């Protein structure tokens, strides 16, 4: 394993905040206007407003889609200096990030509208392998669809989904290079080049080298190298082939943050005032061991897409994806030895993972539009076949782990991250493996009755089969937990257009979440025997294009109900589907070109979450908020062109307090916080751009990711200077 003392570079995590609430009022009918699409360039003058979804399953413009959908384009990510998916999502109100725990590795983990979306992350409309951090170097746009979406994407998606649109080759030529240096001894170098091969073929290559410390966190660093290639060719006038491939390596110091002062304990007197909150320590403190802890990740994927225009109105689309993520890590979970007698933190709670997640997916879609009487039908119908696999090996100490066996202790207020480590870890055999096979068929139809009325309805039928070998190194390596779920999902949306530039809509849909959503289930309970949890959501909203179509504004109220939530069974030792949970909320947003010089992206989300009913020992949860569900969240980003060459940007983000659990006796609270960011950009000439970004300008100490036994602080103040050059 690598010596962390030699690794000192980490990309800046940019706190992406975009929001403020504008009262919409009654808008004067205005014609919509097509805006420029984002493309690779060193300039920052492109619009933040996006007109269409990144998914072919949404056939209508966002203006006429009966859902709250946020699309973060490349132009905004560049202005905000966004490096990762987590950076981008911090600026989308209603999303709360979660920390890795023993059963779930560190990576992109979050809640949307009160429910987990960790397994609802897609790339180009295909479910992605979970359990790693996603960079944005090869991302054209990020789309957040809020509300249950099983009709669109299958299992999970209880609170919504996140779709990353990959950069693909274009029929033009350009080369962009950039280099950023920052205040954390960091660098980030990127190359994005697109080359024409003849008149109908193009190749695009994106390369990344990124190495940096984490601002405000002692000893923590992230390092990655990645390359992505894309080929697009027009086979003939009616058909196209796209091939995308990506390979990425990460070398990180994993961070489990700081231990909570548990709400379920009576600590020593000096911590008595901090029960259920963060201890009174420096948020820079690192409670791992730099000689033992490490994280190596290798991710790779190949996507092939073929499109054929059968007629002017009908397109056949076939997409194949295969990919895998390999993870090897040892990470120290910070835990008190016994906080009733001391403030010492032990180093003996190490978590190891030696895993590989893989998937193979085939999608076949038929997109067609036809006239039937006085109505127009835009139809998407398709089939999806996939196999997901999870393999886990034992990664244990083959030479005694002295930090565990002693056990070694560090001081809560001044932890020593350099305690000598004399042990050695290695793979000693296979622990478990699981497979999940999905067969699905779906159809969506948007019926336009006249210029004012549209109705969208969709159905998807899933067969999800899992097989989990959980004791491969035990007494019976053939024992399995098997499950098969057959579920019909639906959605419906009615849109009324009082004017060409506005819509009022009502939407509803459902989702199902099986116990084996992530392929494995707990072997300590009856989880494998339970039916899927189910959620139904209703949304009433309005959307408007203002200022001659340059600005997009939206408002919506929603309710999401889980009527069969897993709860403690009062009659025997296990769980039952006896619970009920509810989230009521409000979404407001505005994005676009307010004036020739001023662009704004702003949003606000209100969430009133509650456990409505529970049984057994979980009755204490009744009336409590759902975990990781802030009541208020707000963000704003505004950029102003002072001259043709100079641009300023300012942003802020507010996150309300959140709990890490719904259980009264065992939950901790994260305080609310404000963050402030800035940007100054100077277009030196047509090809060269210099951009200075600052994040968390006030150096706020705040809790970013919530875990059960610990939390991960957000990053501290950071400044980075980026130079971009376009050929």
C-alpha positions in Angstrom: 0.0 0.0 0.0 1.1 3.6 -0.6 2.8 5.8 1.9 0.2 8.6 2.5 2.9 11.0 3.7 4.1 11.2 0.1 0.6 11.8 -1.3 -0.4 15.4 -0.9 -2.7 16.6 -3.5 -6.5 16.8 -3.7 -8.9 18.4 -6.1 -10.9 21.2 -4.6 -14.4 20.2 -3.6 -16.4 23.1 -4.8 -19.6 23.9 -2.9 -22.0 24.4 -5.7 -24.8 26.7 -4.6 -27.5 28.0 -6.9 -30.6 29.5 -5.6 -32.9 32.2 -4.5 -36.6 32.3 -4.7 -38.4 34.7 -6.9 -42.2 35.1 -6.8 -43.4 34.2 -10.2 -46.6 36.3 -10.4 -48.6 36.2 -13.6 -46.3 36.1 -16.6 -47.1 37.8 -19.8 -47.3 35.3 -22.7 -44.0 35.3 -24.5 -42.6 33.1 -27.3 -39.9 30.6 -26.3 -36.5 30.9 -27.9 -33.9 28.2 -28.5 -30.7 28.9 -26.6 -27.2 27.9 -27.4 -26.2 24.4 -26.3 -23.0 23.9 -24.2 -19.9 22.9 -26.0 -16.2 22.7 -25.2 -14.7 26.1 -25.0 -12.5 28.2 -22.7 -15.1 30.9 -22.5 -17.9 31.2 -19.9 -20.6 33.0 -21.8 -23.0 30.2 -22.4 -26.5 30.0 -20.9 -27.3 28.1 -17.7 -30.8 27.4 -19.0 -31.4 24.0 -20.5 -34.5 23.3 -22.6 -34.6 19.5 -22.7 -34.0 16.5 -20.6 -30.8 14.4 -21.0 -33.1 11.3 -21.3 -34.9 10.2 -24.5 -37.7 8.9 -22.3 -38.8 12.5 -21.7 -40.0 13.4 -25.2 -41.3 16.9 -24.3 -39.3 20.1 -23.4 -38.8 20.6 -19.6 -41.4 23.3 -19.8 -44.0 20.7 -20.6 -42.8 17.8 -18.4 -44.9 17.1 -15.3 -41.9 16.7 -12.9 -39.4 18.8 -11.1 -36.2 18.4 -13.2 -32.9 20.2 -12.6 -30.2 20.1 -15.3 -26.7 21.4 -14.5 -25.0 22.1 -17.8 -21.3 22.1 -18.4 -21.2 25.9 -18.6 -22.4 26.2 -15.0 -20.0 23.4 -13.8 -17.2 25.3 -15.4 -18.1 28.6 -13.8 -18.5 27.0 -10.4 -15.3 24.9 -10.9 -17.2 21.7 -10.2 -15.0 18.6 -10.1 -17.3 15.9 -8.9 -20.9 14.7 -8.7 -21.0 15.6 -5.0 -19.7 19.1 -5.7 -22.6 19.6 -8.2 -25.3 18.1 -6.0 -24.5 20.3 -3.1 -26.1 23.1 -5.1 -29.4 21.3 -5.7 -31.7 21.9 -2.7 -33.5 18.9 -1.3 -30.4 16.7 -1.6 -28.4 15.6 1.5 -25.2 13.7 1.4 -24.5 10.6 3.5 -21.2 9.2 4.8 -20.0 5.6 4.3 -20.6 3.1 7.0 -19.5 -0.5 7.6 -22.0 -1.9 5.2 -21.7 0.8 2.6 -18.4 2.1 1.2 -17.5 5.8 1.0 -18.7 7.2 -2.3 -21.6 9.1 -3.9 -24.3 8.5 -1.4 -27.3 10.9 -1.0 -31.0 11.3 -0.2 -33.5 13.0 -2.4 -36.8 14.2 -1.0 -36.2 12.1 2.1 -35.3 8.8 0.5 -32.0 7.2 -0.5 -30.8 7.7 -4.1 -27.4 6.0 -3.7 -28.5 3.2 -6.1 -30.4 5.5 -8.4 -27.4 7.1 -10.2 -27.4 6.6 -14.0 -24.9 7.3 -16.8 -26.5 8.0 -20.1 -29.8 6.6 -18.9 -28.2 3.3 -17.7 -27.9 2.4 -14.0 -24.3 2.9 -12.9 -22.2 0.7 -10.7 -22.5 2.0 -7.1 -19.8 2.7 -4.5 -17.3 5.2 -5.8 -16.8 8.9 -6.4 -17.7 10.2 -9.8 -15.7 12.9 -11.5 -17.1 15.4 -13.9 -14.2 15.7 -16.4 -16.2 13.6 -18.9 -19.7 14.9 -18.1 -21.7 17.2 -20.4 -24.6 17.7 -18.0 -26.0 16.3 -14.7 -29.8 15.9 -14.4 -31.7 15.5 -11.2 -35.2 14.1 -11.5 -37.2 14.5 -8.3 -40.0 12.1 -7.3 -40.4 8.3 -7.6 -39.2 7.1 -11.1 -39.5 3.3 -11.2 -41.7 3.6 -14.3 -38.7 5.2 -16.0 -35.7 3.4 -14.5 -36.8 0.4 -12.5 -36.2 -0.5 -8.8 -35.3 2.2 -6.3 -35.5 5.8 -7.3 -37.8 6.4 -4.3 -36.9 10.1 -4.0 -35.7 10.6 -7.6 -32.8 9.8 -9.9 -29.5 11.4 -11.1 -28.4 11.0 -14.7 -24.9 11.9 -15.9 -24.7 12.7 -19.6 -21.3 11.8 -21.0 -19.3 13.9 -23.4 -19.4 12.4 -26.8 -17.6 13.2 -30.1 -19.0 16.0 -32.2 -18.7 16.6 -35.9 -16.4 19.5 -35.4 -12.8 20.1 -34.3 -11.5 21.6 -31.1 -9.0 21.1 -28.4 -9.2 22.5 -24.9 -6.4 22.1 -22.2 -6.6 23.4 -18.7 -4.4 23.5 -15.6 -5.5 24.5 -12.1 -3.3 25.1 -9.1 -4.8 25.7 -5.7 -4.1 26.5 -2.1 -4.0 22.8 -1.0 -0.8 22.0 -2.9 -3.1 20.7 -5.6 -3.2 20.5 -9.3 -5.8 19.4 -11.9 -4.9 19.0 -15.5 -7.4 18.2 -18.3 -7.3 17.7 -22.0 -10.4 17.6 -24.2 -9.8 17.1 -27.9 -12.2 16.4 -30.7 -10.9 15.4 -34.2 -12.8 14.9 -37.4 -12.1 11.8 -39.4 -13.5 12.4 -42.8 -16.9 14.1 -43.1 -19.0 11.7 -41.0 -16.8 10.4 -38.2 -15.3 12.1 -35.1 -13.1 11.0 -32.2 -13.1 12.7 -28.8 -10.6 12.1 -26.0 -10.8 13.4 -22.5 -7.8 13.0 -20.1 -7.6 13.9 -16.4 -4.8 14.0 -13.9 -5.9 15.3 -10.5 -4.0 15.3 -7.1 -4.8 17.3 -4.0 -5.3 17.6 -0.3 -8.8 18.2 1.1 -9.1 21.7 2.4 -9.8 21.7 6.1 -9.1 18.0 6.7 -5.7 16.9 8.0 -4.0 14.1 6.1 -6.9 13.5 3.7 -6.1 13.5 0.0 -7.7 12.3 -3.3 -5.8 11.5 -6.4 -7.1 10.2 -9.8 -6.0 9.6 -13.3 -8.6 9.0 -16.0 -9.1 8.7 -19.7 -12.3 8.6 -21.8 -12.7 8.1 -25.5 -15.7 8.6 -27.8 -16.2 7.7 -31.4 -19.3 8.9 -33.4 -19.9 7.9 -37.0 -22.8 8.4 -39.4 -23.0 5.0 -41.0 -25.3 6.4 -43.6 -27.9 9.2 -43.7 -30.3 7.3 -41.4 -28.1 5.6 -38.9 -25.4 6.5 -36.3 -23.0 4.6 -34.1 -21.5 5.9 -30.9 -18.9 4.1 -28.8 -17.7 5.5 -25.5 -15.1 3.9 -23.3 -13.6 5.1 -19.9 -10.9 4.0 -17.5 -10.2 5.6 -14.2 -7.9 5.0 -11.2 -8.2 6.6 -7.8 -5.7 6.6 -4.9 -7.3 8.2 -1.9 -7.0 8.6 1.8 -10.5 7.6 2.9 -12.1 9.8 5.5 -14.7 8.7 8.1 -14.5 12.1 9.8 -15.3 12.6 13.4 -17.3 10.5 16.0 -20.6 11.8 17.2 -21.2 12.2 21.0 -23.8 9.5 20.9 -27.4 10.4 21.9 -27.7 6.9 23.4 -24.9 7.3 26.0 -24.0 9.2 29.1 -20.5 10.6 28.4 -17.9 12.1 30.7 -18.8 15.5 32.2 -16.8 17.5 29.7 -18.9 16.1 26.8 -22.3 16.2 28.6 -23.4 19.4 26.8 -22.7 17.8 23.4 -24.8 14.7 23.6 -26.4 14.0 20.2 -24.1 16.5 18.4 -20.6 17.0 17.3 -17.9 17.0 20.0 -16.1 20.3 20.6 -13.0 19.6 18.5 -11.2 21.1 15.6 -13.0 20.0 12.4 -9.5 19.5 10.8 -8.9 16.5 13.1 -8.2 13.2 11.4 -8.8 10.0 13.4 -7.4 7.5 10.9 -3.9 6.2 10.6 -1.9 7.3 7.6 0.2 4.1 7.6 -2.7 1.7 7.6 -5.6 3.5 5.8 -5.8 3.7 2.1 -8.3 3.4 -0.8 -7.6 2.2 -4.3 -10.4 2.3 -6.9 -10.4 1.2 -10.5 -13.5 1.9 -12.7 -14.0 1.1 -16.3 -16.9 1.0 -18.8 -17.7 0.5 -22.4 -20.9 1.8 -24.0 -22.1 1.1 -27.6 -25.2 2.9 -29.0 -26.7 2.4 -32.4 -29.5 4.6 -33.7 -31.5 4.1 -36.9 -34.1 6.5 -38.3 -36.6 4.1 -39.7 -38.8 7.0 -40.9 -38.9 10.7 -40.2 -41.0 10.0 -37.2 -39.6 6.7 -35.9 -36.1 5.9 -34.5 -34.8 2.6 -33.3 -32.2 2.9 -30.5 -30.1 0.1 -29.1 -27.6 0.6 -26.3 -25.2 -1.8 -24.7 -23.1 -1.1 -21.5 -20.7 -3.1 -19.6 -18.6 -1.8 -16.7 -17.0 -2.6 -13.3 -15.7 -0.9 -10.2 -12.9 -2.6 -8.1 -12.3 -1.3 -4.6 -9.6 -2.1 -2.1 -9.5 -0.2 1.1 -8.8 -0.1 4.8 -10.4 2.8 6.7 -10.6 3.6 10.4 -14.1 4.3 11.7 -13.7 6.8 14.6 -15.3 5.5 17.8 -14.8 6.3 21.4 -13.3 3.6 23.6 -15.8 4.3 26.3 -17.0 7.9 26.4 -18.6 7.4 29.8 -15.1 7.2 31.3 -12.8 9.0 28.9 -12.5 11.0 25.7 -10.0 8.5 24.0 -10.8 7.4 20.5 -9.7 3.9 19.5 -8.1 2.9 16.2 -9.4 -0.7 16.4 -12.6 -0.2 14.4 -11.0 -0.6 11.0 -13.2 -1.4 8.0 -11.9 -3.3 5.0 -13.3 -3.8 1.5 -12.0 -6.0 -1.3 -14.9 -5.9 -3.8 -15.8 -5.8 -7.4 -19.2 -4.5 -8.7 -20.0 -5.2 -12.4 -22.9 -4.9 -14.7 -23.9 -5.6 -18.3 -27.0 -3.9 -19.7 -28.8 -4.0 -23.0 -31.6 -1.5 -23.8 -33.7 -1.5 -26.9 -36.0 1.6 -27.5 -38.4 2.5 -30.2 -39.2 6.2 -30.4 -42.0 7.3 -32.6 -44.5 10.1 -33.2 -47.7 9.8 -35.1 -51.0 11.6 -35.6 -54.3 9.9 -34.7 -57.3 12.0 -35.5 -56.8 15.3 -33.8 -54.2 14.0 -31.4 -50.4 13.6 -31.6 -48.8 10.7 -29.8 -45.1 10.7 -28.9 -44.3 7.2 -27.8 -41.2 5.5 -26.3 -41.4 1.8 -25.8 -38.6 -0.5 -24.9 -37.0 -3.5 -23.3 -34.1 -3.7 -20.8 -32.1 -6.7 -19.9 -29.3 -6.5 -17.3 -27.1 -8.6 -15.0 -25.4 -7.0 -12.0 -22.8 -8.8 -9.9 -21.2 -8.2 -6.6 -18.1 -10.1 -5.4 -16.4 -9.6 -2.0 -13.2 -11.2 -0.8 -11.8 -11.4 2.8 -9.2 -8.7 3.3 -7.7 -9.4 6.7 -4.6 -8.9 8.7 -2.1 -11.7 7.9 0.5 -10.0 10.1 -1.0 -8.9 13.4 -2.7 -5.5 13.3 -1.1 -3.8 16.3 -3.5 -0.9 16.1 -6.4 -3.3 16.5 -5.0 -5.9 19.0 -3.6 -3.4 21.5 -5.9 -1.4 20.9 -4.2 1.9 20.3 -5.9 5.0 21.5 -5.7 8.6 20.3 -6.7 11.8 22.1 -10.1 13.3 21.0 -8.7 16.8 20.9 -5.3 16.1 19.4 -5.3 12.8 17.6 -2.1 11.3 16.4 -2.5 10.1 12.8 1.1 8.7 12.7 1.0 5.9 15.2 3.4 3.2 14.1 1.6 0.4 12.1 3.4 -3.0 11.9 0.6 -5.1 10.5 -0.1 -6.3 7.0 -3.4 -7.0 5.2 -4.0 -9.3 2.3 -6.8 -11.2 0.5 -7.4 -14.6 2.1 -10.3 -16.0 0.3 -13.8 -15.2 -1.1 -16.5 -14.1 1.3 -19.6 -13.7 -0.7 -21.1 -13.0 -4.2 -24.4 -11.9 -5.5 -26.1 -11.5 -8.8 -29.2 -9.5 -9.9 -31.0 -10.1 -13.2 -33.5 -7.6 -14.5 -35.9 -8.1 -17.3 -38.1 -5.1 -18.0 -40.5 -3.8 -20.6 -41.9 -0.3 -20.7 -44.0 2.1 -22.7 -44.6 5.9 -22.4 -47.1 7.9 -24.4 -47.5 11.7 -24.5 -50.8 12.6 -26.1 -51.2 16.2 -27.3 -54.9 17.0 -27.7 -54.4 20.6 -28.7 -51.9 23.4 -28.1 -53.2 23.7 -24.5 -53.5 20.1 -23.2 -51.1 17.2 -23.0 -51.4 13.9 -21.1 -48.4 11.6 -20.4 -48.8 8.0 -19.1 -46.2 5.3 -18.6 -45.9 1.7 -17.4 -43.0 -0.5 -16.7 -43.0 -4.2 -15.7 -39.9 -5.5 -13.9 -38.8 -9.0 -13.1 -35.9 -8.6 -10.6 -34.2 -11.9 -9.5 -31.3 -12.0 -7.0 -29.1 -14.8 -5.7 -26.8 -14.1 -2.7 -24.1 -16.5 -1.6 -23.3 -15.0 1.8 -21.2 -17.8 3.4 -18.6 -18.8 0.8 -15.8 -19.1 3.4 -18.0 -20.6 6.0 -19.5 -24.0 6.9 -21.8 -24.1 3.8 -20.5 -22.1 0.9 -23.5 -23.1 -1.2 -26.2 -21.6 1.0 -28.0 -18.7 -0.7 -30.7 -16.1 -0.2 -32.9 -15.9 -3.3 -35.6 -13.5 -4.2 -37.8 -12.7 -7.2 -39.8 -9.5 -7.5 -42.4 -8.8 -10.2 -43.6 -5.2 -10.1 -45.6 -2.9 -12.3 -44.7 0.7 -12.0 -46.6 3.7 -13.4 -46.5 7.4 -13.9 -49.0 10.0 -15.2 -48.8 13.7 -16.0 -51.4 16.2 -17.1 -50.2 19.5 -18.5 -52.3 22.6 -19.3 -50.6 25.4 -21.2 -52.4 28.8 -20.5 -49.8 30.4 -22.8 -47.1 29.1 -25.2 -44.4 30.0 -22.7 -46.1 28.5 -19.6 -47.6 25.3 -18.2 -49.5 24.1 -15.2 -49.2 20.4 -14.4 -50.2 17.6 -12.2 -48.0 14.5 -12.0 -48.1 11.2 -10.0 -46.0 8.1 -10.0 -44.7 5.3 -7.8 -41.5 3.3 -7.1 -40.6 0.0 -5.5 -37.5 -0.7 -3.4 -36.8 -4.4 -2.7 -34.6 -5.5 0.2 -32.0 -6.7 -2.3 -31.9 -3.3 -4.1 -28.1 -3.4 -3.9 -28.1 -7.2 -4.5 -27.2 -8.2 -0.9 -29.6 -8.3 2.1 -29.0 -8.7 5.8 -28.6 -12.3 7.0 -29.4 -11.3 10.5 -33.2 -10.7 9.9 -36.0 -11.7 7.7 -35.4 -8.9 5.2 -35.1 -11.4 2.3 -38.7 -12.5 2.9 -40.2 -9.1 2.8 -42.0 -7.6 -0.2 -40.6 -4.3 -1.6 -41.3 -1.0 0.0 -43.4 1.2 -2.2 -43.8 4.9 -2.5 -46.4 7.0 -4.3 -45.8 10.7 -5.0 -48.1 13.5 -6.2 -46.9 16.9 -7.6 -48.7 20.0 -8.6 -46.7 22.7 -10.3 -46.2 25.4 -12.9 -43.3 26.3 -15.2 -42.7 29.5 -17.2 -40.2 30.8 -19.8 -39.7 34.5 -19.2 -37.7 37.4 -20.7 -38.3 36.2 -24.3 -37.5 32.6 -23.4 -34.1 33.4 -21.8 -35.3 32.5 -18.2 -36.9 29.4 -16.9 -38.9 29.5 -13.6 -40.7 26.7 -11.8 -42.8 26.1 -8.7 -44.3 22.9 -7.3 -45.8 21.4 -4.2 -45.5 17.6 -3.7 -46.3 14.7 -1.4 -44.4 11.4 -1.2 -45.8 8.6 0.9 -44.3 5.3 1.8 -47.2 3.3 3.1 -45.4 0.0 3.8 -42.1 1.1 5.3 -40.0 -1.5 7.1 -40.6 -1.4 10.8 -39.9 -3.6 13.8 -42.3 -6.5 14.0 -43.9 -6.5 17.5 -44.8 -10.2 17.3 -41.4 -11.8 16.6 -37.7 -11.0 16.2 -37.6 -9.4 12.8 -39.2 -6.7 10.6 -42.5 -6.1 9.0 -43.9 -3.7 6.4 -46.0 -1.9 9.1 -44.6 1.6 8.9 -45.7 4.7 7.1 -43.5 7.7 6.2 -44.4 11.0 4.4 -42.7 14.0 2.9 -44.6 17.1 2.0 -42.7 19.9 0.2 -42.3 22.9 -1.9 -39.9 23.5 -4.8 -39.1 26.9 -6.3 -36.5 27.7 -8.9 -35.3 30.1 -11.6 -32.4 29.9 -14.0 -31.3 31.9 -17.0 -30.2 35.2 -18.5 -31.9 38.0 -16.5 -30.1 40.7 -18.5 -27.4 40.8 -21.2 -24.8 40.8 -18.4 -26.5 38.8 -15.5 -27.1 35.1 -15.3 -28.8 33.5 -12.3 -29.5 30.0 -11.1 -31.5 29.9 -7.9 -33.6 27.3 -6.0 -35.3 26.7 -2.7 -36.8 23.4 -1.3 -39.0 23.0 1.8 -39.5 19.5 3.1 -41.8 18.5 6.0 -40.9 14.9 6.7 -42.5 12.6 9.3 -42.7 9.0 10.4 -46.5 8.6 10.5 -46.6 5.1 11.9 -44.3 2.4 13.2 -44.5 -0.7 15.3 -42.5 -2.6 17.9 -39.4 -0.8 19.2 -39.7 1.6 16.3 -42.8 3.3 17.8 -40.4 5.9 19.3 -39.9 7.2 15.7 -43.5 8.3 15.3 -43.6 12.1 14.7 -39.9 12.4 14.0 -38.3 13.7 10.9 -36.8 11.3 8.3 -33.0 11.1 8.4 -31.0 13.4 6.2 -34.0 15.5 5.2 -33.5 19.2 5.9 -36.6 21.2 6.3 -35.2 24.2 4.3 -32.4 24.3 1.7 -31.5 27.1 -0.5 -28.9 28.0 -3.1 -27.9 30.9 -5.4 -25.3 31.4 -8.0 -25.1 34.6 -10.1 -22.6 35.6 -12.7 -22.1 39.1 -14.1 -20.2 40.1 -17.2 -18.5 43.3 -16.2 -17.0 43.7 -19.7 -16.6 41.4 -22.7 -13.5 40.0 -21.0 -14.2 40.1 -17.3 -16.9 38.0 -15.5 -17.7 37.8 -11.7 -19.6 35.1 -9.9 -21.0 34.9 -6.4 -22.9 32.1 -4.7 -24.4 31.0 -1.5 -25.9 27.9 -0.1 -28.0 27.2 3.0 -28.6 23.8 4.6 -31.0 23.4 7.5 -30.3 21.1 10.4 -30.6 17.4 9.7 -30.8 14.2 11.8 -28.9 11.0 11.0 -31.7 8.7 12.2 -35.4 8.8 12.9 -34.9 7.0 16.3 -35.3 9.3 19.2 -32.9 7.3 21.4 -30.2 7.0 18.9 -30.1 10.0 16.6 -27.7 12.9 16.3 -28.2 16.3 14.8 -26.1 18.3 12.3 -26.4 22.1 12.7 -27.5 24.3 9.8 -25.0 26.3 7.9 -24.3 29.0 5.2 -21.6 28.8 2.6 -20.3 31.5 0.2 -18.4 31.1 -3.1 -16.9 33.4 -5.7 -15.4 33.4 -9.2 -13.5 35.9 -11.3 -12.8 35.1 -14.9 -10.6 37.0 -17.4 -10.7 36.2 -21.1 -7.2 37.2 -22.0 -7.8 36.6 -25.7 -9.9 34.5 -28.0 -8.2 31.3 -26.9 -6.9 31.9 -23.3 -9.1 32.2 -20.2 -7.9 32.7 -16.6 -10.4 31.9 -13.8 -10.0 32.2 -10.0 -12.5 30.4 -7.8 -13.0 30.6 -4.0 -15.2 28.2 -2.0 -16.4 28.4 1.6 -15.0 31.9 1.8 -15.8 32.3 5.5 -14.1 29.0 6.3 -17.2 27.7 7.9 -17.0 24.5 10.0 -20.0 22.4 9.0 -21.2 18.8 8.7 -21.4 17.7 5.1 -22.0 13.9 5.2 -24.0 12.2 7.9 -23.3 8.7 9.1 -24.6 6.6 12.0 -21.6 6.6 14.2 -19.7 9.5 12.6 -19.9 12.5 10.3 -17.6 13.9 7.7 -17.0 17.7 7.9 -17.3 19.8 4.8 -14.2 21.2 3.1 -12.6 24.4 4.3 -11.8 27.6 2.5 -10.1 27.0 -0.8 -8.9 29.1 -3.7 -7.9 27.7 -7.1 -6.6 29.4 -10.3 -7.4 27.8 -13.6 -5.9 28.5 -17.0 -7.8 27.2 -20.0 -6.6 27.4 -23.6 -8.6 26.5 -26.7 -7.0 25.6 -30.0 
